[in-house]
């Protein structure tokens, strides 16, 4: 179950971070989530997976997750422990893949430095850094519900068990 309040340390990335640098193609032949986690962001920061802590937050500029339709990019970040990705904009397919696998994200223009403590309120669409509040785009309720369930498949399984 996802907490609507996420707190973590900021990891800063620029614009046009594509799925090839999030999880390089040579690791796509497995279904082992630990392999994805161990190589998350390797194409841009080879030591990211060793440094990132559970709940940390990626803060990026425009077009995060552009490129291919590989769902493994969102999975790599989720299993590496990333609590949320905040960016000014996302590649469309990455955005939906993240929601589908249960990786929280928010569109917001946030000014912070690497290592800053970031707090995200998913229900309000607010990002707070060092006491400064940034208004982001609040996700629609149906997408928040999907995230809270752990993603599309988890939500479907939960609904199936209720009925």
Rosetta silent file (secondary structure, phi, psi, omega in degrees, C-alpha in Angstrom):
SEQUENCE: XXXXXXXXXXXXXXXXXXXXXXXXXXXXXXXXXXXXXXXXXXXXXXXXXXXXXXXXXXXXXXXXXXXXXXXXXXXXXXXXXXXXXXXXXXXXXXXXXXXXXXXXXXXXXXXXXXXXXXXXXXXXXXXXXXXXXXXXXXXXXXXXXXXXXXXXXXXXXXXXXXX
SCORE:     score description
SCORE:     0.000 S_00000001
   1 L     0.000  131.855 -177.441    0.000    0.000    0.000 S_00000001
   2 L   -84.260  136.380  172.727    1.385    3.385   -1.017 S_00000001
   3 L   -85.343  136.139 -179.347    1.660    6.233    1.443 S_00000001
   4 L   -74.658  -12.688  175.261    0.388    9.502   -0.038 S_00000001
   5 E  -109.219  123.395 -178.226    3.222   11.363    1.700 S_00000001
   6 E  -122.235  129.388  178.453    6.686   10.513    0.392 S_00000001
   7 E  -126.433  136.523  178.360    9.899   11.852    1.915 S_00000001
   8 E  -172.776  176.666  179.365   13.384   11.294    0.632 S_00000001
   9 E   -83.989  141.840 -178.417   16.666   12.698   -0.567 S_00000001
  10 E   -80.724  136.240  169.094   16.775   14.390   -3.977 S_00000001
  11 E  -117.067  120.838 -171.641   18.697   12.966   -6.909 S_00000001
  12 E   -98.584  130.009  175.404   18.950   15.576   -9.664 S_00000001
  13 L  -134.636  155.004 -175.368   18.819   14.759  -13.369 S_00000001
  14 L   -86.386 -144.821 -178.544   18.376   17.046  -16.367 S_00000001
  15 L   -93.785  159.689  173.189   16.189   16.922  -19.446 S_00000001
  16 L    56.925   41.852  174.593   15.603   14.120  -21.933 S_00000001
  17 L   -78.144  107.397 -173.354   16.603   11.263  -19.628 S_00000001
  18 E   -92.143  167.320 -175.851   15.679    8.367  -21.860 S_00000001
  19 H   -64.394  -22.368  178.099   14.818    4.794  -20.997 S_00000001
  20 H   -69.098  -31.138  176.524   18.188    3.613  -22.373 S_00000001
  21 H   -88.161  -24.156  176.702   20.042    5.405  -19.576 S_00000001
  22 H   -67.861  -47.530  173.787   17.435    4.479  -16.955 S_00000001
  23 L  -144.936  104.103 -178.093   17.978    0.768  -17.716 S_00000001
  24 L   -57.100  145.684 -175.089   20.422   -0.057  -20.518 S_00000001
  25 H   -55.757  -28.503 -177.633   19.171   -2.518  -23.132 S_00000001
  26 H   -65.960  -10.971  179.808   21.749   -5.192  -22.301 S_00000001
  27 H  -103.200    8.081 -173.728   19.834   -5.928  -19.070 S_00000001
  28 L   -84.756   -4.433 -176.356   16.423   -6.436  -20.643 S_00000001
  29 L   -85.864    8.608 -179.297   16.704  -10.185  -21.228 S_00000001
  30 L  -118.622  164.861  171.529   15.868  -11.013  -17.626 S_00000001
  31 L  -115.967   11.065 -178.480   12.772  -10.844  -15.471 S_00000001
  32 L   -81.070  109.489 -177.216   14.853  -10.544  -12.307 S_00000001
  33 H   -62.281  -28.028  178.707   13.833   -7.290  -10.642 S_00000001
  34 H   -67.052  -35.685  176.500   17.090   -7.231   -8.662 S_00000001
  35 H   -63.165  -45.262  177.499   19.062   -7.049  -11.923 S_00000001
  36 H   -59.174  -46.940 -178.469   16.955   -4.069  -12.979 S_00000001
  37 H   -61.062  -42.570 -176.925   17.460   -2.428   -9.567 S_00000001
  38 H   -66.613  -19.397 -176.649   21.222   -3.033   -9.621 S_00000001
  39 L  -118.073   12.320  179.333   21.563   -1.266  -12.969 S_00000001
  40 L   -60.123  132.635  177.985   19.035    1.580  -12.569 S_00000001
  41 L    63.126   13.847 -177.282   20.315    4.848  -14.037 S_00000001
  42 L   -58.077  -32.115 -178.679   23.569    3.107  -14.956 S_00000001
  43 L   -69.556  -13.366  179.931   23.669    4.840  -18.318 S_00000001
  44 L  -123.750  -29.189  177.842   24.009    8.248  -16.652 S_00000001
  45 L  -145.006   93.651 -174.981   25.344    7.456  -13.144 S_00000001
  46 L   -56.850  -22.094 -178.474   26.973    4.011  -12.885 S_00000001
  47 L  -101.299    5.284 -176.649   26.939    4.146   -9.058 S_00000001
  48 H   -53.441  -47.973 -174.818   23.334    5.331   -8.638 S_00000001
  49 H   -66.095  -22.200  177.375   21.990    1.942   -7.528 S_00000001
  50 H   -82.439  -24.419 -174.619   24.680    1.704   -4.845 S_00000001
  51 H   -98.922  -31.460 -175.347   23.925    5.184   -3.477 S_00000001
  52 L   -65.469  141.504  178.205   20.137    5.509   -3.721 S_00000001
  53 L  -112.023  153.306  179.558   18.201    4.792   -0.529 S_00000001
  54 L   -54.723  127.028  179.031   14.660    3.476   -0.196 S_00000001
  55 L    95.032   -9.379  179.186   12.254    6.401   -0.599 S_00000001
  56 L   -61.491  159.746 -171.268   14.690    8.745   -2.347 S_00000001
  57 E  -124.177  128.885  173.322   13.246   11.013   -4.998 S_00000001
  58 E   -86.146  129.214  175.741   14.432   11.713   -8.517 S_00000001
  59 E  -118.308  121.552 -174.616   13.944   15.348   -9.512 S_00000001
  60 E  -132.909  171.800  178.790   14.359   16.015  -13.219 S_00000001
  61 L   -89.578 -129.215 -174.142   13.681   18.604  -15.861 S_00000001
  62 L   -87.617  148.419  166.720   11.733   18.003  -19.075 S_00000001
  63 L    65.234   37.948  177.898   10.865   14.776  -20.865 S_00000001
  64 E   -67.172  131.985  178.281   11.985   12.249  -18.228 S_00000001
  65 L    84.567   18.928  177.382   11.584    8.690  -19.514 S_00000001
  66 E   -69.012  170.894  176.874   11.516    9.522  -23.203 S_00000001
  67 L   108.017 -134.019 -173.152   12.582    6.917  -25.712 S_00000001
  68 L   -75.215  173.852 -178.583   11.427    3.351  -25.918 S_00000001
  69 L   -91.732   13.497 -173.989    8.324    1.806  -24.446 S_00000001
  70 L   -62.371  115.979  176.486   10.294   -0.462  -22.094 S_00000001
  71 L   -64.279  -23.899 -178.167    8.341   -0.983  -18.899 S_00000001
  72 H   -60.569  -24.168  179.041   11.597   -2.146  -17.308 S_00000001
  73 H   -63.420  -47.440  177.973   12.697    1.494  -16.913 S_00000001
  74 H   -67.295  -39.817  178.381    9.941    2.190  -14.382 S_00000001
  75 H   -62.478  -40.690  179.741   10.483   -1.207  -12.752 S_00000001
  76 H   -59.029  -45.365 -179.746   14.226   -0.540  -12.384 S_00000001
  77 H   -67.103  -43.085 -179.833   13.560    2.691  -10.486 S_00000001
  78 H   -60.346  -49.223 -176.261   10.847    1.151   -8.344 S_00000001
  79 H   -77.280  -15.253  171.880   12.955   -1.841   -7.318 S_00000001
  80 H   -76.126  -13.962  177.626   16.029    0.345   -6.776 S_00000001
  81 L   107.486    1.108  179.609   13.973    2.008   -4.037 S_00000001
  82 L   -59.978  126.692 -177.594   13.032    5.289   -5.703 S_00000001
  83 L   -82.122  -28.082 -178.255    9.993    6.628   -3.835 S_00000001
  84 E  -169.342  152.380  171.565    8.848    9.032   -6.541 S_00000001
  85 E  -116.003  125.636  176.516    9.985   10.744   -9.721 S_00000001
  86 E  -114.919  127.378  179.062    9.253   14.460  -10.027 S_00000001
  87 E  -147.648  157.804  176.593    9.846   16.121  -13.375 S_00000001
  88 L   -63.582  -35.069  175.309    8.606   19.129  -15.330 S_00000001
  89 L  -157.272  161.342 -177.868    7.343   16.633  -17.918 S_00000001
  90 E  -125.885  153.294  166.172    7.515   12.932  -18.733 S_00000001
  91 L   -62.883  136.612 -173.957    7.648   10.801  -21.817 S_00000001
  92 H   -56.267  -45.911 -175.878    4.032    9.671  -22.285 S_00000001
  93 H   -69.986  -40.064  176.931    4.717    5.958  -22.288 S_00000001
  94 H   -60.272  -42.680 -179.842    7.055    6.135  -19.278 S_00000001
  95 H   -55.185  -50.437 -177.886    4.400    8.083  -17.375 S_00000001
  96 H   -71.324  -37.211  176.341    1.792    5.391  -17.898 S_00000001
  97 H   -60.937  -40.553  179.404    4.247    2.538  -17.349 S_00000001
  98 H   -60.762  -47.562  178.392    5.232    4.076  -13.999 S_00000001
  99 H   -61.050  -45.573 -177.667    1.615    4.251  -12.875 S_00000001
 100 H   -59.347  -35.147 -178.470    0.966    0.716  -14.144 S_00000001
 101 H   -95.128   -1.113  176.762    3.844   -0.744  -12.090 S_00000001
 102 L    87.786   25.124  175.366    3.120    1.371   -9.007 S_00000001
 103 L   -97.019  112.419 -179.327    5.963    3.924   -9.242 S_00000001
 104 L   -64.750  144.828  173.119    4.664    7.315   -8.055 S_00000001
 105 E  -149.733  161.754  179.936    5.416   10.366  -10.141 S_00000001
 106 E  -150.600  136.912  172.760    4.403   13.987  -10.342 S_00000001
 107 E   -85.678  119.491  178.474    4.756   16.738  -12.896 S_00000001
 108 L  -162.024  148.868  176.005    6.164   19.796  -11.134 S_00000001
 109 L   -97.920  100.487 -172.436    8.840   22.416  -11.709 S_00000001
 110 L  -113.196  134.261  176.964   10.947   22.024   -8.572 S_00000001
 111 L  -105.105  110.661  176.887   14.061   23.951   -7.632 S_00000001
 112 L  -155.762  173.058  179.546   16.349   21.924   -5.372 S_00000001
 113 L  -113.793  156.106  177.401   19.856   20.573   -5.028 S_00000001
 114 L   -57.586  133.360  179.466   21.072   17.008   -4.898 S_00000001
 115 L    94.988  -14.837  177.349   20.751   15.705   -1.375 S_00000001
 116 L   -61.542  146.898  173.691   17.979   18.111   -0.315 S_00000001
 117 E   -79.382  127.484 -177.332   15.156   16.540    1.671 S_00000001
 118 E  -119.315  136.652  175.638   12.027   16.480   -0.473 S_00000001
 119 E  -122.159  132.675 -178.016    8.481   15.833    0.710 S_00000001
 120 E  -121.007  131.273  173.647    5.718   14.967   -1.706 S_00000001
 121 E  -109.671  100.183 -176.672    1.993   15.050   -1.035 S_00000001
 122 L   -64.616  -34.679 -176.477    0.473   12.994   -3.832 S_00000001
 123 L   -70.776  -27.886  179.928   -3.126   13.799   -2.871 S_00000001
 124 L  -101.531  -13.845 -176.996   -2.539   17.565   -3.112 S_00000001
 125 L    72.386   37.569 -175.327    0.052   17.574   -5.874 S_00000001
 126 E  -118.306  137.488  173.265    2.535   19.446   -3.677 S_00000001
 127 E  -117.600  130.234  178.616    6.315   19.160   -3.432 S_00000001
 128 E  -119.363  129.116  178.052    8.087   20.783   -0.470 S_00000001
 129 E  -132.300  119.668  178.635   11.835   21.388   -0.394 S_00000001
 130 L    50.172   41.986  178.335   13.480   23.185    2.529 S_00000001
 131 L    82.022   -9.227  178.625   10.157   24.784    3.476 S_00000001
 132 E   -92.035  131.941 -175.143    9.484   26.051   -0.045 S_00000001
 133 E  -102.580  132.610  177.105    6.291   24.719   -1.635 S_00000001
 134 E  -119.598  126.276  178.351    5.967   23.873   -5.318 S_00000001
 135 E   -85.385  124.851  176.851    2.560   23.144   -6.788 S_00000001
 136 L  -108.037 -174.723  176.062    2.586   20.207   -9.159 S_00000001
 137 E   -86.788  116.725  178.303   -0.080   18.539  -11.251 S_00000001
 138 L   -70.176  135.325  176.586   -2.248   16.400   -9.005 S_00000001
 139 L   -71.263  146.199  174.524   -2.920   12.965  -10.431 S_00000001
 140 L   -60.142  153.395 -177.101   -6.562   12.105  -11.093 S_00000001
 141 H   -55.130  -39.908 -177.293   -8.182   10.010   -8.365 S_00000001
 142 H   -65.789  -31.327  176.654   -8.329    6.869  -10.516 S_00000001
 143 H   -76.666  -37.149  174.510   -4.542    6.987  -11.043 S_00000001
 144 H   -60.952  -41.802  178.030   -3.921    7.645   -7.341 S_00000001
 145 H   -61.873  -39.709  178.826   -6.085    4.625   -6.545 S_00000001
 146 H   -64.627  -44.076  177.371   -4.036    2.535   -8.958 S_00000001
 147 H   -61.948  -43.736 -178.846   -0.789    3.686   -7.320 S_00000001
 148 H   -62.739  -30.410  178.818   -2.187    3.013   -3.851 S_00000001
 149 H   -78.689  -13.889 -178.197   -3.055   -0.528   -4.922 S_00000001
 150 L   102.169    8.713  179.242    0.524   -1.093   -6.120 S_00000001
 151 L   121.367  178.222 -174.862   -0.149   -0.704   -9.831 S_00000001
 152 H   -62.487  -48.784 -177.574   -2.585   -1.875  -12.479 S_00000001
 153 H   -66.104  -44.335  178.599   -2.199   -5.630  -12.007 S_00000001
 154 H   -61.079  -40.072  178.435   -2.319   -5.388   -8.203 S_00000001
 155 H   -64.276  -43.731  179.320   -5.438   -3.238   -8.436 S_00000001
 156 H   -61.966  -44.546  179.660   -7.105   -5.696  -10.789 S_00000001
 157 H   -62.856  -41.117 -179.580   -6.276   -8.651   -8.532 S_00000001
 158 H   -65.141  -42.530  179.687   -7.625   -6.795   -5.469 S_00000001
 159 H   -66.120  -37.701 -179.955  -10.874   -5.919   -7.242 S_00000001
 160 H   -63.725  -38.252  179.336  -11.254   -9.489   -8.468 S_00000001
 161 H   -71.930  -25.876 -179.403  -10.954  -10.806   -4.890 S_00000001
 162 H   -75.620  -38.808 -173.011  -13.579   -8.352   -3.622 S_00000001
 163 L   -80.473    0.000    0.000  -16.247   -9.313   -6.132 S_00000001
